[in-house]
């Protein structure tokens, strides 16, 4: 289980670094917003991993809140982009 935890930690860390890089360098606002959404999903995956490894549900409310914020943010940005192009 320790090896799996190390592998998951490395993968999530690399993914977070890539998302932060895209947020900083992204050529357009839409790229930056999408990177922020991906970073939110990575944080959610890290919380879920922590709950699975430590056998607790203390962070479940935070995970649900992060998922809801990510969904609402993505829908809002999609509607904003659609209104701008139309």
Biopython code that builds the backbone (N, CA, C, O; Angstrom):
import numpy as np
from Bio.PDB.StructureBuilder import StructureBuilder

atoms = [
    (1, "UNK", "N", (0.818, -1.193, 0.000)),
    (1, "UNK", "CA", (0.000, 0.000, 0.000)),
    (1, "UNK", "C", (0.866, 1.263, 0.000)),
    (1, "UNK", "O", (0.473, 2.293, -0.547)),
    (2, "UNK", "N", (2.029, 1.176, 0.608)),
    (2, "UNK", "CA", (2.913, 2.341, 0.647)),
    (2, "UNK", "C", (3.407, 2.688, -0.750)),
    (2, "UNK", "O", (3.501, 3.865, -1.097)),
    (3, "UNK", "N", (3.722, 1.682, -1.552)),
    (3, "UNK", "CA", (4.171, 1.933, -2.919)),
    (3, "UNK", "C", (3.077, 2.609, -3.740)),
    (3, "UNK", "O", (3.361, 3.526, -4.510)),
    (4, "UNK", "N", (1.850, 2.171, -3.587)),
    (4, "UNK", "CA", (0.730, 2.779, -4.300)),
    (4, "UNK", "C", (0.559, 4.232, -3.874)),
    (4, "UNK", "O", (0.304, 5.101, -4.708)),
    (5, "UNK", "N", (0.697, 4.495, -2.589)),
    (5, "UNK", "CA", (0.564, 5.862, -2.087)),
    (5, "UNK", "C", (1.660, 6.758, -2.653)),
    (5, "UNK", "O", (1.391, 7.903, -3.016)),
    (6, "UNK", "N", (2.869, 6.263, -2.732)),
    (6, "UNK", "CA", (3.976, 7.043, -3.298)),
    (6, "UNK", "C", (3.727, 7.322, -4.780)),
    (6, "UNK", "O", (3.944, 8.442, -5.242)),
    (7, "UNK", "N", (3.277, 6.321, -5.520)),
    (7, "UNK", "CA", (3.003, 6.503, -6.947)),
    (7, "UNK", "C", (1.886, 7.527, -7.156)),
    (7, "UNK", "O", (2.000, 8.405, -8.011)),
    (8, "UNK", "N", (0.812, 7.415, -6.378)),
    (8, "UNK", "CA", (-0.303, 8.362, -6.498)),
    (8, "UNK", "C", (0.140, 9.774, -6.136)),
    (8, "UNK", "O", (-0.259, 10.737, -6.793)),
    (9, "UNK", "N", (0.957, 9.904, -5.102)),
    (9, "UNK", "CA", (1.448, 11.218, -4.685)),
    (9, "UNK", "C", (2.309, 11.853, -5.775)),
    (9, "UNK", "O", (2.182, 13.045, -6.053)),
    (10, "UNK", "N", (3.174, 11.067, -6.384)),
    (10, "UNK", "CA", (4.033, 11.598, -7.444)),
    (10, "UNK", "C", (3.192, 12.018, -8.652)),
    (10, "UNK", "O", (3.419, 13.085, -9.223)),
    (11, "UNK", "N", (2.239, 11.199, -9.036)),
    (11, "UNK", "CA", (1.401, 11.523, -10.196)),
    (11, "UNK", "C", (0.566, 12.779, -9.927)),
    (11, "UNK", "O", (0.477, 13.657, -10.785)),
    (12, "UNK", "N", (-0.039, 12.867, -8.752)),
    (12, "UNK", "CA", (-0.840, 14.052, -8.432)),
    (12, "UNK", "C", (0.029, 15.303, -8.334)),
    (12, "UNK", "O", (-0.399, 16.386, -8.731)),
    (13, "UNK", "N", (1.237, 15.163, -7.813)),
    (13, "UNK", "CA", (2.139, 16.314, -7.721)),
    (13, "UNK", "C", (2.555, 16.807, -9.103)),
    (13, "UNK", "O", (2.575, 18.012, -9.355)),
    (14, "UNK", "N", (2.885, 15.884, -9.992)),
    (14, "UNK", "CA", (3.244, 16.276, -11.357)),
    (14, "UNK", "C", (2.062, 16.908, -12.086)),
    (14, "UNK", "O", (2.226, 17.881, -12.823)),
    (15, "UNK", "N", (0.885, 16.354, -11.877)),
    (15, "UNK", "CA", (-0.310, 16.927, -12.509)),
    (15, "UNK", "C", (-0.599, 18.322, -11.969)),
    (15, "UNK", "O", (-0.971, 19.217, -12.728)),
    (16, "UNK", "N", (-0.432, 18.511, -10.665)),
    (16, "UNK", "CA", (-0.649, 19.833, -10.075)),
    (16, "UNK", "C", (0.378, 20.831, -10.589)),
    (16, "UNK", "O", (0.042, 21.983, -10.862)),
    (17, "UNK", "N", (1.627, 20.397, -10.722)),
    (17, "UNK", "CA", (2.658, 21.291, -11.257)),
    (17, "UNK", "C", (2.330, 21.687, -12.700)),
    (17, "UNK", "O", (2.507, 22.844, -13.083)),
    (18, "UNK", "N", (1.860, 20.743, -13.484)),
    (18, "UNK", "CA", (1.464, 21.060, -14.857)),
    (18, "UNK", "C", (0.291, 22.024, -14.917)),
    (18, "UNK", "O", (0.268, 22.924, -15.756)),
    (19, "UNK", "N", (-0.677, 21.841, -14.036)),
    (19, "UNK", "CA", (-1.832, 22.740, -14.017)),
    (19, "UNK", "C", (-1.429, 24.143, -13.560)),
    (19, "UNK", "O", (-1.910, 25.135, -14.106)),
    (20, "UNK", "N", (-0.565, 24.226, -12.579)),
    (20, "UNK", "CA", (-0.108, 25.539, -12.115)),
    (20, "UNK", "C", (0.702, 26.234, -13.205)),
    (20, "UNK", "O", (0.581, 27.444, -13.398)),
    (21, "UNK", "N", (1.525, 25.470, -13.914)),
    (21, "UNK", "CA", (2.277, 26.044, -15.039)),
    (21, "UNK", "C", (1.320, 26.587, -16.097)),
    (21, "UNK", "O", (1.523, 27.686, -16.613)),
    (22, "UNK", "N", (0.279, 25.822, -16.422)),
    (22, "UNK", "CA", (-0.680, 26.273, -17.435)),
    (22, "UNK", "C", (-1.444, 27.504, -16.953)),
    (22, "UNK", "O", (-1.797, 28.368, -17.756)),
    (23, "UNK", "N", (-1.701, 27.589, -15.651)),
    (23, "UNK", "CA", (-2.376, 28.776, -15.112)),
    (23, "UNK", "C", (-1.482, 30.008, -15.241)),
    (23, "UNK", "O", (-1.971, 31.109, -15.496)),
    (24, "UNK", "N", (-0.194, 29.827, -15.067)),
    (24, "UNK", "CA", (0.725, 30.961, -15.125)),
    (24, "UNK", "C", (1.047, 31.375, -16.560)),
    (24, "UNK", "O", (1.185, 32.566, -16.840)),
    (25, "UNK", "N", (1.168, 30.416, -17.465)),
    (25, "UNK", "CA", (1.654, 30.696, -18.808)),
    (25, "UNK", "C", (0.547, 30.671, -19.851)),
    (25, "UNK", "O", (0.735, 31.164, -20.964)),
    (26, "UNK", "N", (-0.591, 30.110, -19.509)),
    (26, "UNK", "CA", (-1.661, 29.886, -20.483)),
    (26, "UNK", "C", (-1.876, 31.041, -21.432)),
    (26, "UNK", "O", (-1.970, 32.190, -20.999)),
    (27, "UNK", "N", (-1.956, 30.757, -22.720)),
    (27, "UNK", "CA", (-2.076, 31.849, -23.694)),
    (27, "UNK", "C", (-3.430, 32.561, -23.649)),
    (27, "UNK", "O", (-3.525, 33.724, -24.040)),
    (28, "UNK", "N", (-4.460, 31.890, -23.188)),
    (28, "UNK", "CA", (-5.764, 32.548, -23.156)),
    (28, "UNK", "C", (-6.399, 32.400, -21.772)),
    (28, "UNK", "O", (-5.971, 31.592, -20.948)),
    (29, "UNK", "N", (-7.416, 33.197, -21.555)),
    (29, "UNK", "CA", (-8.131, 33.143, -20.282)),
    (29, "UNK", "C", (-8.826, 31.799, -20.103)),
    (29, "UNK", "O", (-8.903, 31.282, -18.989)),
    (30, "UNK", "N", (-9.327, 31.240, -21.184)),
    (30, "UNK", "CA", (-10.006, 29.950, -21.112)),
    (30, "UNK", "C", (-9.037, 28.837, -20.688)),
    (30, "UNK", "O", (-9.421, 27.937, -19.941)),
    (31, "UNK", "N", (-7.794, 28.894, -21.158)),
    (31, "UNK", "CA", (-6.788, 27.920, -20.729)),
    (31, "UNK", "C", (-6.523, 28.036, -19.237)),
    (31, "UNK", "O", (-6.384, 27.024, -18.550)),
    (32, "UNK", "N", (-6.454, 29.243, -18.738)),
    (32, "UNK", "CA", (-6.195, 29.461, -17.313)),
    (32, "UNK", "C", (-7.359, 28.968, -16.454)),
    (32, "UNK", "O", (-7.147, 28.372, -15.398)),
    (33, "UNK", "N", (-8.570, 29.215, -16.905)),
    (33, "UNK", "CA", (-9.744, 28.762, -16.157)),
    (33, "UNK", "C", (-9.835, 27.243, -16.163)),
    (33, "UNK", "O", (-10.161, 26.635, -15.143)),
    (34, "UNK", "N", (-9.554, 26.636, -17.288)),
    (34, "UNK", "CA", (-9.564, 25.180, -17.376)),
    (34, "UNK", "C", (-8.482, 24.572, -16.484)),
    (34, "UNK", "O", (-8.707, 23.540, -15.852)),
    (35, "UNK", "N", (-7.316, 25.204, -16.433)),
    (35, "UNK", "CA", (-6.242, 24.724, -15.551)),
    (35, "UNK", "C", (-6.649, 24.840, -14.084)),
    (35, "UNK", "O", (-6.312, 23.972, -13.279)),
    (36, "UNK", "N", (-7.366, 25.900, -13.733)),
    (36, "UNK", "CA", (-7.846, 26.040, -12.359)),
    (36, "UNK", "C", (-8.852, 24.942, -12.023)),
    (36, "UNK", "O", (-8.859, 24.426, -10.906)),
    (37, "UNK", "N", (-9.691, 24.588, -12.976)),
    (37, "UNK", "CA", (-10.651, 23.515, -12.775)),
    (37, "UNK", "C", (-9.936, 22.169, -12.622)),
    (37, "UNK", "O", (-10.325, 21.352, -11.788)),
    (38, "UNK", "N", (-8.910, 21.944, -13.412)),
    (38, "UNK", "CA", (-8.127, 20.715, -13.299)),
    (38, "UNK", "C", (-7.426, 20.655, -11.949)),
    (38, "UNK", "O", (-7.366, 19.596, -11.325)),
    (39, "UNK", "N", (-6.894, 21.790, -11.497)),
    (39, "UNK", "CA", (-6.238, 21.830, -10.190)),
    (39, "UNK", "C", (-7.226, 21.528, -9.073)),
    (39, "UNK", "O", (-6.875, 20.866, -8.096)),
    (40, "UNK", "N", (-8.439, 22.000, -9.206)),
    (40, "UNK", "CA", (-9.478, 21.688, -8.221)),
    (40, "UNK", "C", (-9.789, 20.193, -8.214)),
    (40, "UNK", "O", (-9.996, 19.609, -7.151)),
    (41, "UNK", "N", (-9.823, 19.579, -9.378)),
    (41, "UNK", "CA", (-10.039, 18.133, -9.459)),
    (41, "UNK", "C", (-8.866, 17.361, -8.844)),
    (41, "UNK", "O", (-9.073, 16.320, -8.220)),
    (42, "UNK", "N", (-7.662, 17.853, -9.012)),
    (42, "UNK", "CA", (-6.490, 17.204, -8.426)),
    (42, "UNK", "C", (-6.539, 17.284, -6.909)),
    (42, "UNK", "O", (-6.218, 16.313, -6.223)),
    (43, "UNK", "N", (-6.937, 18.427, -6.385)),
    (43, "UNK", "CA", (-7.085, 18.560, -4.932)),
    (43, "UNK", "C", (-8.157, 17.603, -4.422)),
    (43, "UNK", "O", (-7.996, 16.997, -3.363)),
    (44, "UNK", "N", (-9.249, 17.466, -5.172)),
    (44, "UNK", "CA", (-10.287, 16.504, -4.798)),
    (44, "UNK", "C", (-9.771, 15.074, -4.804)),
    (44, "UNK", "O", (-10.105, 14.285, -3.919)),
    (45, "UNK", "N", (-8.962, 14.740, -5.794)),
    (45, "UNK", "CA", (-8.377, 13.401, -5.844)),
    (45, "UNK", "C", (-7.425, 13.170, -4.676)),
    (45, "UNK", "O", (-7.364, 12.067, -4.132)),
    (46, "UNK", "N", (-6.692, 14.194, -4.295)),
    (46, "UNK", "CA", (-5.791, 14.068, -3.141)),
    (46, "UNK", "C", (-6.590, 13.868, -1.848)),
    (46, "UNK", "O", (-6.206, 13.068, -0.995)),
    (47, "UNK", "N", (-7.689, 14.589, -1.710)),
    (47, "UNK", "CA", (-8.545, 14.397, -0.534)),
    (47, "UNK", "C", (-9.142, 12.993, -0.506)),
    (47, "UNK", "O", (-9.189, 12.357, 0.547)),
    (48, "UNK", "N", (-9.592, 12.514, -1.647)),
    (48, "UNK", "CA", (-10.159, 11.163, -1.712)),
    (48, "UNK", "C", (-9.099, 10.111, -1.399)),
    (48, "UNK", "O", (-9.387, 9.120, -0.728)),
    (49, "UNK", "N", (-7.886, 10.321, -1.878)),
    (49, "UNK", "CA", (-6.795, 9.398, -1.577)),
    (49, "UNK", "C", (-6.493, 9.387, -0.086)),
    (49, "UNK", "O", (-6.288, 8.326, 0.502)),
    (50, "UNK", "N", (-6.465, 10.560, 0.522)),
    (50, "UNK", "CA", (-6.227, 10.650, 1.965)),
    (50, "UNK", "C", (-7.312, 9.916, 2.748)),
    (50, "UNK", "O", (-7.017, 9.213, 3.714)),
    (51, "UNK", "N", (-8.554, 10.077, 2.335)),
    (51, "UNK", "CA", (-9.641, 9.389, 3.034)),
    (51, "UNK", "C", (-9.546, 7.877, 2.862)),
    (51, "UNK", "O", (-9.845, 7.129, 3.793)),
    (52, "UNK", "N", (-9.135, 7.424, 1.684)),
    (52, "UNK", "CA", (-9.024, 5.984, 1.440)),
    (52, "UNK", "C", (-7.863, 5.371, 2.222)),
    (52, "UNK", "O", (-7.983, 4.272, 2.763)),
    (53, "UNK", "N", (-6.752, 6.082, 2.278)),
    (53, "UNK", "CA", (-5.572, 5.546, 2.957)),
    (53, "UNK", "C", (-5.766, 5.524, 4.473)),
    (53, "UNK", "O", (-5.396, 4.555, 5.136)),
    (54, "UNK", "N", (-6.341, 6.580, 5.013)),
    (54, "UNK", "CA", (-6.491, 6.697, 6.466)),
    (54, "UNK", "C", (-7.822, 6.169, 6.996)),
    (54, "UNK", "O", (-8.078, 6.248, 8.198)),
    (55, "UNK", "N", (-8.660, 5.643, 6.136)),
    (55, "UNK", "CA", (-9.938, 5.024, 6.518)),
    (55, "UNK", "C", (-10.810, 5.960, 7.363)),
    (55, "UNK", "O", (-11.247, 5.603, 8.457)),
    (56, "UNK", "N", (-11.052, 7.159, 6.834)),
    (56, "UNK", "CA", (-11.944, 8.096, 7.525)),
    (56, "UNK", "C", (-12.763, 8.868, 6.493)),
    (56, "UNK", "O", (-12.470, 8.839, 5.297)),
    (57, "UNK", "N", (-13.773, 9.544, 6.968)),
    (57, "UNK", "CA", (-14.631, 10.349, 6.102)),
    (57, "UNK", "C", (-14.685, 11.803, 6.557)),
    (57, "UNK", "O", (-15.659, 12.502, 6.278)),
    (58, "UNK", "N", (-13.658, 12.261, 7.249)),
    (58, "UNK", "CA", (-13.652, 13.617, 7.796)),
    (58, "UNK", "C", (-13.660, 14.681, 6.704)),
    (58, "UNK", "O", (-14.199, 15.768, 6.916)),
    (59, "UNK", "N", (-13.091, 14.403, 5.571)),
    (59, "UNK", "CA", (-12.971, 15.391, 4.495)),
    (59, "UNK", "C", (-14.065, 15.263, 3.442)),
    (59, "UNK", "O", (-13.992, 15.912, 2.399)),
    (60, "UNK", "N", (-15.064, 14.448, 3.695)),
    (60, "UNK", "CA", (-16.094, 14.209, 2.685)),
    (60, "UNK", "C", (-16.892, 15.469, 2.362)),
    (60, "UNK", "O", (-17.196, 15.723, 1.196)),
    (61, "UNK", "N", (-17.235, 16.258, 3.376)),
    (61, "UNK", "CA", (-17.984, 17.495, 3.130)),
    (61, "UNK", "C", (-17.156, 18.465, 2.287)),
    (61, "UNK", "O", (-17.687, 19.127, 1.396)),
    (62, "UNK", "N", (-15.867, 18.546, 2.567)),
    (62, "UNK", "CA", (-14.986, 19.410, 1.781)),
    (62, "UNK", "C", (-14.881, 18.912, 0.343)),
    (62, "UNK", "O", (-14.861, 19.716, -0.589)),
    (63, "UNK", "N", (-14.815, 17.608, 0.153)),
    (63, "UNK", "CA", (-14.739, 17.029, -1.184)),
    (63, "UNK", "C", (-16.014, 17.321, -1.981)),
    (63, "UNK", "O", (-15.948, 17.649, -3.166)),
    (64, "UNK", "N", (-17.151, 17.203, -1.338)),
    (64, "UNK", "CA", (-18.420, 17.507, -2.016)),
    (64, "UNK", "C", (-18.491, 18.988, -2.364)),
    (64, "UNK", "O", (-18.934, 19.350, -3.454)),
    (65, "UNK", "N", (-18.056, 19.848, -1.442)),
    (65, "UNK", "CA", (-18.070, 21.287, -1.706)),
    (65, "UNK", "C", (-17.135, 21.649, -2.859)),
    (65, "UNK", "O", (-17.493, 22.460, -3.713)),
    (66, "UNK", "N", (-15.947, 21.058, -2.889)),
    (66, "UNK", "CA", (-15.013, 21.316, -3.990)),
    (66, "UNK", "C", (-15.583, 20.849, -5.324)),
    (66, "UNK", "O", (-15.431, 21.529, -6.338)),
    (67, "UNK", "N", (-16.229, 19.704, -5.324)),
    (67, "UNK", "CA", (-16.835, 19.195, -6.561)),
    (67, "UNK", "C", (-17.949, 20.116, -7.043)),
    (67, "UNK", "O", (-18.065, 20.386, -8.239)),
    (68, "UNK", "N", (-18.751, 20.586, -6.127)),
    (68, "UNK", "CA", (-19.840, 21.498, -6.486)),
    (68, "UNK", "C", (-19.306, 22.824, -7.007)),
    (68, "UNK", "O", (-19.823, 23.354, -7.990)),
    (69, "UNK", "N", (-18.282, 23.364, -6.362)),
    (69, "UNK", "CA", (-17.683, 24.612, -6.817)),
    (69, "UNK", "C", (-17.065, 24.434, -8.201)),
    (69, "UNK", "O", (-17.208, 25.304, -9.060)),
    (70, "UNK", "N", (-16.383, 23.318, -8.418)),
    (70, "UNK", "CA", (-15.799, 23.054, -9.734)),
    (70, "UNK", "C", (-16.850, 22.938, -10.817)),
    (70, "UNK", "O", (-16.673, 23.468, -11.914)),
    (71, "UNK", "N", (-17.947, 22.248, -10.523)),
    (71, "UNK", "CA", (-19.013, 22.091, -11.507)),
    (71, "UNK", "C", (-19.663, 23.433, -11.838)),
    (71, "UNK", "O", (-19.855, 23.762, -13.008)),
    (72, "UNK", "N", (-19.997, 24.197, -10.817)),
    (72, "UNK", "CA", (-20.644, 25.488, -11.047)),
    (72, "UNK", "C", (-19.704, 26.432, -11.789)),
    (72, "UNK", "O", (-20.133, 27.172, -12.675)),
    (73, "UNK", "N", (-18.428, 26.404, -11.429)),
    (73, "UNK", "CA", (-17.459, 27.251, -12.124)),
    (73, "UNK", "C", (-17.321, 26.887, -13.584)),
    (73, "UNK", "O", (-17.253, 27.770, -14.439)),
    (74, "UNK", "N", (-17.277, 25.597, -13.884)),
    (74, "UNK", "CA", (-17.146, 25.159, -15.278)),
    (74, "UNK", "C", (-18.371, 25.537, -16.101)),
    (74, "UNK", "O", (-18.243, 25.988, -17.239)),
    (75, "UNK", "N", (-19.545, 25.358, -15.535)),
    (75, "UNK", "CA", (-20.771, 25.719, -16.245)),
    (75, "UNK", "C", (-20.837, 27.224, -16.469)),
    (75, "UNK", "O", (-21.253, 27.675, -17.536)),
    (76, "UNK", "N", (-20.431, 28.000, -15.476)),
    (76, "UNK", "CA", (-20.442, 29.457, -15.607)),
    (76, "UNK", "C", (-19.495, 29.922, -16.698)),
    (76, "UNK", "O", (-19.856, 30.773, -17.510)),
    (77, "UNK", "N", (-18.296, 29.380, -16.727)),
    (77, "UNK", "CA", (-17.327, 29.765, -17.757)),
    (77, "UNK", "C", (-17.814, 29.331, -19.134)),
    (77, "UNK", "O", (-17.668, 30.077, -20.102)),
    (78, "UNK", "N", (-18.386, 28.143, -19.236)),
    (78, "UNK", "CA", (-18.901, 27.674, -20.523)),
    (78, "UNK", "C", (-20.010, 28.588, -21.034)),
    (78, "UNK", "O", (-20.061, 28.900, -22.224)),
    (79, "UNK", "N", (-20.881, 29.009, -20.154)),
    (79, "UNK", "CA", (-21.949, 29.919, -20.576)),
    (79, "UNK", "C", (-21.407, 31.278, -20.969)),
    (79, "UNK", "O", (-21.891, 31.900, -21.916)),
    (80, "UNK", "N", (-20.391, 31.742, -20.232)),
    (80, "UNK", "CA", (-19.768, 33.017, -20.548)),
    (80, "UNK", "C", (-19.102, 32.979, -21.923)),
    (80, "UNK", "O", (-19.249, 33.917, -22.707)),
    (81, "UNK", "N", (-18.380, 31.914, -22.218)),
    (81, "UNK", "CA", (-17.709, 31.780, -23.508)),
    (81, "UNK", "C", (-18.739, 31.652, -24.620)),
    (81, "UNK", "O", (-18.567, 32.221, -25.698)),
    (82, "UNK", "N", (-19.810, 30.907, -24.363)),
    (82, "UNK", "CA", (-20.852, 30.749, -25.369)),
    (82, "UNK", "C", (-21.522, 32.083, -25.680)),
    (82, "UNK", "O", (-21.800, 32.371, -26.844)),
    (83, "UNK", "N", (-21.789, 32.906, -24.661)),
    (83, "UNK", "CA", (-22.404, 34.205, -24.876)),
    (83, "UNK", "C", (-21.477, 35.157, -25.626)),
    (83, "UNK", "O", (-21.935, 35.980, -26.418)),
    (84, "UNK", "N", (-20.173, 35.043, -25.376)),
    (84, "UNK", "CA", (-19.216, 35.909, -26.047)),
    (84, "UNK", "C", (-19.076, 35.583, -27.521)),
    (84, "UNK", "O", (-18.896, 36.482, -28.343)),
    (85, "UNK", "N", (-19.158, 34.290, -27.866)),
    (85, "UNK", "CA", (-18.989, 33.896, -29.263)),
    (85, "UNK", "C", (-20.270, 34.101, -30.063)),
    (85, "UNK", "O", (-20.218, 34.268, -31.282)),
    (86, "UNK", "N", (-21.408, 34.090, -29.396)),
    (86, "UNK", "CA", (-22.681, 34.149, -30.106)),
    (86, "UNK", "C", (-23.199, 35.495, -30.347)),
    (86, "UNK", "O", (-24.268, 35.647, -30.940)),
]
sb = StructureBuilder()
sb.init_structure("model")
sb.init_model(0)
sb.init_chain("A")
sb.init_seg("    ")
for serial, (resi, resn, name, xyz) in enumerate(atoms, 1):
    if name == "N":
        sb.init_residue(resn, " ", resi, " ")
    sb.init_atom(name, np.array(xyz, "f"), 0.0, 1.0, " ", f" {name:<3s}", serial, name[0])
structure = sb.get_structure()
